[in-house]
Amino acid sequence: MQTIEDFFQHIHSWQRTLLLVAGLVFFWIIEGIIPLFSFKYNKARHTGLNLFFTLTTLIVNFAFAYVTVMSAEYFSHYHIGLLFIFHLPKWLFLLLGLMILDLISAWFIHWLQHQVKWMWKFHIIHHADMWVDTTTANRHHPGESIFRAVFTWIAVIVAGTPVWLLFLYQFLSVLLSQFNHANISLPKWLDNAISWVIVSPDMHKVHHHYTQPLTDTNYGNIFSFWDRIFRTFVSVKDTKALQYGIDTYMKEEENNRIKKLLKIPFGEYRPPAGGKFSDSNK
């Protein structure tokens, strides 16, 4: 446990970047060995577009890094936050810290973007991907990246997260997101077993179905039990029956072009074929 704390307390930016790249390369290789779907598309264009949004995500996170890290150092130093209400053994401190960060900065902000129309318009960029693979993990509009960075900062303050735990969480968040977006097919029994604790590929693929109500399920990133607790968990027997994308942007000239995607949040809202986003109060 001390080794983990020491490593992430002193981890360098280049090491964090290397871990991100290593995860992408690893799951990219696995996708070629056990793919769920055999996509017929321009993979180079698709990957390049998603890596562009990965870069914008990194830029936004870098812009927020100072205030987030300083907050982590201040609140943990003065023992302010939920993690310091009781004296906890290190393993429980780590686990509860990860759970609080995952709940607020991943599950809650994700759920919120599906409830508020102007936030959803930023989140559409992620859902518009019709060929979900490991590169989809960080396909977020810069506006959405700001939402997520703000809620990470809020989570750090609420929990009183020390810097090492923040960096560990961010590493696990990226790695698990790459894993559950990866175009891989695991044995059903294994995927189901995994989904009781962490978000599995089949579990998250349901969320990327192109129409509601499945779009509004399975919001988790690391821990799957949040969706079970808040009754947003859905399982489907045949994930190969799913279709990716979002029904309002099914044309490739809109969902696979950087300029078009960047403009979506500022354009006219397109109501879906059905579901709660057609409501006038959204």
N, C-alpha and C positions, 0 to 999 in steps of 0.2 A: 504493500500500500504506500509506504514511504517513497519507494522508487517511482511510482506513478506520479505522486505529488511533486517530487523533485524534477522529474522530466518535464512536466507540463508547466511548472513554475518558471522554468528557464528556457522553454522552447523558443527557437528563433523563427522569424517570419518565413525564412527560406525552408525551414523544416516543415512548417505548417503547409506551405505551398506544395512541397514535395509529397506530403501525405495525401493531399487532395488529388494530385496528378496520379500518384500510385494507385489510388482507389479507382479512378476512372479507367486507367489502363487495365487493371486487374479484371474489373467487371466487363470491360469491352471484350477482353479475351474470352471470358466465361460465356458471354452472349453468343460468341461464335461457335461454342461447343454444345451448349444446351439451350438454344433459342426457344422462346415461347411462340413468337410469330416470325415467319420468313418474309420480312418486309421487302417490297419492290419499290425502291425510292432512291433519290440521289443522296446517298449517305454522306458524301463530302459536304454538300450544301447544308444538310440538316445538322451535321456535327458542327460545322463552322458557325452556323447561326446560334446554336445552343452554347457554344464556347464564348461567343460574343456576349451573351447575357450572363454567362458565368463570370466573365471579366468585369462587367458592370456591377455585378453583385459584390465582387472582391473590392472594387473601388469604393462602393457605398460602405461596406463593412470597415474598410480602412479609415474612411472619414469619421466613422463613429467610434473607432477603436479607442481613441484617447479618453473620451468621456466615460466609456463603458469600463475600461481598465481602471481608471482613477476611481470610479464609483466602487468597483469591486475591492480595490485596496482600502478605501476609506471605510466602507461598511463592514468589511470583514475584520479590519484592524480594531474597530471599536465594538465589535460583536453586536452589530445591529442587523436584525433580520430574523426570519423564521428559523433558520438553522441554529440560532443561538438562544432560543427560548429554553431549551434543555441541553444539558451536557450529553453529547452523543458519541458513541464509539466511532472511530474514523470511517469504518466501512458503511455505517448507517448514515453518517454525515454526507459521504460521497453519494450514496444511493438517493437520499432525500433531495440533495442538491440537484442531481440530474433530473429527478422527477419534477421538481418545481420549475426548473428552467425549461424542460420539455413541455410542460403543461401551458405555461404562459407564452413563451417565445416561439412555440411551434404549433401546438394544438389550438390554443385559444385564438391567436391571431389568424390562423388558417380558417377556423370556424367563422370568425368575425367577417372575413372577406367574402364569405358565402352568404352573409346576412345583409350586408350594406352594399347597395348597388354601385356607388361610386368607387368603393374599394374593390368590388368584384370586377369592374372594368379593367383594373390593373392586373388582377389575378387571371383574367382570361388568357393572357399571353402564355401562362404555364399550361392551361388546359387546352389551348388551341393546337398543341403538338399531336399530330396524328400518327406519329411513329415513336411512341414512348420507349426510351431506352435509358441507359445510365447517364447520358449527357443531359437528359431532361431534368435531372435533379435540381440544377441551379439555373434553370430557364425561368428567370423572374424579371419582370419589368423593373427598371431602376426605382420606380415609385413603390412597388411592392417590397423591394429590398430595403427601402427606408422604413416601411411599416415594420418589417421583421427586425430591423436593427433597433428601432425604438422599443419594441416589446422585449427584446433581449436585454436592453438596458433596464427596463422596468423590472424584469424578472431578477436581475442581479441585485437590485435594490431591495425587492421584496424578500428574497432569500438571504441576502448578505453573503453572496457567493464570493469566495476568494478567487484570485486570478487563476490559480492552477486548475480549479474546478470549472471555471468558465472556459478555459482553453480545452480541457478534456471534453466538456460538453460539445463545444463547437466541432471538435474532431469527430466525435461519435455521431453528431447530427449530420455532418456531411457524408460520413461513411455509410450510415444506415439509409440515408436518402438515396445515395448511389445504388445501394443494394436493393431497396424496394422499388426503385424505378427501373432497374435493369431488366432487359428483355430476356429473362431466363425462365426456364420451366423446371421447378423442383418437384420431386414426388409429392403427390397431394397430401399424404400423411405427414410428411416432413414440413411442408408449408403450413398446414393446419396447426401442427405442434408449435412451430415458431410463433405463429400469430397469437398465441395465448399470452406471450410476454412482449415480443417486439413486432413491429410492423413487417409483415412478410411481403414478398413480391405479389402474390395473388391477392392479398388483402388490399394493397394499395392500387393495383390495377383496376379494381372495381371503381375507385374514386375517379379514374380517368375515362370512364365510359362517357360517350358523347352527349347523353341526355340525362335529365333528372328523372326519377329521384336519386339514381345511383351516384350522380355527380356530388350530391350533398351527403355523402357518407364517408366513413373511414378517413378522418382528417389527421390521424396520428403520423408522427415522424419516427420517433424512437420507440416509445412504449405504446403497445396496442390497447392496453386496458383503459385508457382514457375514453376511447370510443365505446367500449363496453359499459363503462360507468355512466356516460352521458347518453347512452342509447343511440349512438350514431354508427354502430357497427353493423355491417352487412357482409354476408358471405355468399358467393355464387358457386355453383357446382362446376361450371364450365367457363373458365376465364377466356378460352379461345372464342367464345361467343360474344365477347365484348368488342366494342368498336371505339377506338380512341378519337380524341378531338373534342370540339364543342359545337353543338348543332348550328350556332349562329356564324361560325367561321370555318366552313368545311372546304373552302376553295384554297388550293395551294398558293395562289398568288396573294392571298391574304394571311394565311397561317404559317407561311414559310419564307417570309420576306421581312428583313429587319425593320425597314422604314415603316411598313404597314403595321407591324406589331407595336412599334413605339408610339404610333398615333392612335391606336385603339382606345385608350382611356379618355382621350380628348375628343373622340368622335361621337356620333349619335348612338344612343343605346339601342341595341337590337334585342327585343324580347325573345326568349326561346319558344320552342313549339308548345311547351307546357311547363307547369310547375310554378313554384312560388315567385320566381323572378318576373313573372308576368303581372304580379300584383302591383297596383298603382302606388303602394307605399314603399316600394323598393327603389 
